[in-house]
């Protein structure tokens, strides 16, 4: 097939596709977790609000690439946003990163209480797995494939393992090496991004390998960009505290590679992510655009 | 069939059946979460150790009643123990119930740190859902039935919702009514016990209704017994702090019904639980024995 004949399945630019994903996922929140009087529900909704929804976008865009309908993919897109929101609430707790600001708003424990922050995070993790049991996803085998892979990505050998490595960094005498910081990233932020990219082919029963490579490169680029923002960004534009890693003397991709080295590595990863999508042709242009955005973003 | 012809499927007394369940579940922990150097793994194993494993026992015993093999039921039995252990770790945190002692040992945040307690609890919740994806459970439809029902039981409309009601009790001007304290219990402790009782028939594709009624009555009896222990027990025998609810002026089944009234209600619930098992005949005697134990226990 010639490139001219293969259009991007959505025909949207990345910002438009992201905006549409945000809107679709937000509508699904209203169905799954409608407003209620109690602070538990309100804090869960608050934590889901205002994010980029990059992970949910990846789920929806990967689904489109495999001709999976949005109604089928939406529960999984919201599930990964619930999982991500839970991880942020707990990560912001005083006993963890102790952050007061998230997405430009007070963190859940500042707005309400630490007890509610623990419980809202717990309930959002549960809700993520609940959502993956939605029959709209397809036959039980497809649902279980998503549950199993998310549990691996989120657990002690995935995201939580990476978070624990990150906590340990603060009390180590020697900063992490590049190899260790890469392992930390692959757990802490990489695992969920990879899962998001692979959810589409998983729901279609297709080979997730190309999107796995895309997600891995994107995830690493994302973290390097985060470390660059921690040095170059302002709290106002980023929407959370910056300069913390440097102040704590923690190793980052910038401290290990230098600012220019980190930028060069991020650019190489964007190309790697883009190349991984070769078999999809220009249908994957929105995802290629997403990889560039992740590195160029200002928050 | 005459009673004489229908033996309890295990032929074991409740203490022996519980002890066998503890041994089987502990062996499965060694397979699923073997010892490792890192504190995250160690704290997860620590939190799983030393409990009564009543929930896991209920899963295994309900499975036996439905001719589900132990190998099939073990992942679900360990899953509910992981879920329960996660809830205890988080419930013991300083911002929650602030307990130093659990199962006669220092709580995870006392033994290690609050950060690790948050993460170990998070990872144990994830592991619970991971375990329910074990192919040994049977076809994906059976696995998903367990995941979906556990997510409902554990989430904001189940256990976490009950925990939040419990936290709110400390700042309310008026103590909860009997109706409210029953709703709290149905979430906080009841939902997981019901799930445990129903897991066996769910794995067999059988009607879980009799075991649902059994689990509901057992769960309520369990909480009433807990409230009685909080008044009559010693920290030494119970293995955790006692007298806290009274000191906080929180409503309990004892404060609402009186000590004798609470004991009478618990006894009536034991009979209700036992009667719910009518269709199983004497095969369910071990479960009937379990209901009596729950009320007579000293920890």
Contacts between the chains, C-beta under 8 A, distances in Angstrom:
chain1	res1	chain2	res2	distance
A	38	B	164	7.3
A	39	B	164	7.6
A	40	B	156	5.5
A	40	B	160	7.2
A	40	B	161	6.5
A	40	B	164	4.7
A	41	B	156	6.5
A	44	B	156	6.5
A	86	B	122	7.8
A	90	B	118	5.5
A	90	B	119	7.7
A	90	B	122	6.3
A	93	B	118	6.4
A	95	B	113	7.1
A	95	B	114	3.6
A	95	B	115	4.8
A	95	B	118	6.5
A	96	B	115	5.3
A	96	B	118	6.5
A	113	B	95	7.1
A	114	B	95	3.6
A	115	B	95	4.8
A	115	B	96	5.3
A	115	B	167	5.0
A	116	B	164	7.2
A	116	B	167	7.6
A	118	B	90	5.5
A	118	B	93	6.4
A	118	B	95	6.5
A	118	B	96	6.5
A	118	B	118	7.0
A	119	B	90	7.7
A	119	B	160	5.3
A	119	B	163	5.9
A	119	B	164	5.4
A	119	B	167	7.5
A	121	B	122	7.6
A	122	B	86	7.8
A	122	B	90	6.3
A	122	B	121	7.6
A	122	B	122	7.7
A	122	B	125	6.8
A	122	B	160	5.3
A	123	B	155	5.2
A	123	B	156	4.0
A	123	B	160	4.3
A	123	B	161	7.7
A	125	B	122	6.8
A	125	B	125	5.7
A	125	B	126	7.1
A	126	B	125	7.1
A	126	B	151	5.3
A	126	B	154	4.9
A	126	B	155	3.9
A	126	B	156	7.5
A	126	B	160	6.9
A	127	B	151	7.3
A	127	B	155	5.8
A	127	B	156	7.1
A	129	B	129	4.7
A	129	B	147	6.1
A	129	B	150	8.0
A	129	B	151	4.9
A	130	B	148	6.8
A	130	B	151	3.5
A	130	B	152	6.7
A	130	B	155	6.2
A	132	B	147	7.6
A	133	B	144	5.5
A	133	B	147	5.5
A	133	B	148	3.8
A	133	B	151	6.6
A	139	B	140	7.3
A	140	B	139	7.4
A	140	B	140	3.8
A	140	B	141	4.2
A	140	B	143	7.1
A	140	B	144	4.4
A	141	B	140	4.2
A	143	B	140	7.1
A	143	B	144	5.2
A	143	B	147	7.9
A	144	B	133	5.5
A	144	B	140	4.4
A	144	B	143	5.1
A	144	B	144	5.8
A	144	B	147	7.6
A	147	B	129	6.1
A	147	B	132	7.5
A	147	B	133	5.6
A	147	B	143	7.9
A	147	B	144	7.6
A	147	B	147	5.5
A	148	B	130	6.8
A	148	B	133	3.8
A	150	B	129	8.0
A	151	B	126	5.3
A	151	B	127	7.3
A	151	B	129	4.9
A	151	B	130	3.5
A	151	B	133	6.6
A	152	B	130	6.7
A	154	B	126	4.9
A	155	B	123	5.2
A	155	B	126	3.8
A	155	B	127	5.8
A	155	B	130	6.2
A	156	B	40	5.5
A	156	B	41	6.5
A	156	B	44	6.6
A	156	B	123	4.0
A	156	B	126	7.4
A	156	B	127	7.1
A	160	B	40	7.2
A	160	B	119	5.3
A	160	B	122	5.3
A	160	B	123	4.4
A	160	B	126	6.8
A	161	B	40	6.5
A	161	B	123	7.7
A	163	B	119	5.9
A	164	B	38	7.3
A	164	B	39	7.6
A	164	B	40	4.6
A	164	B	116	7.2
A	164	B	119	5.4
A	167	B	115	5.0
A	167	B	116	7.6
A	167	B	119	7.5
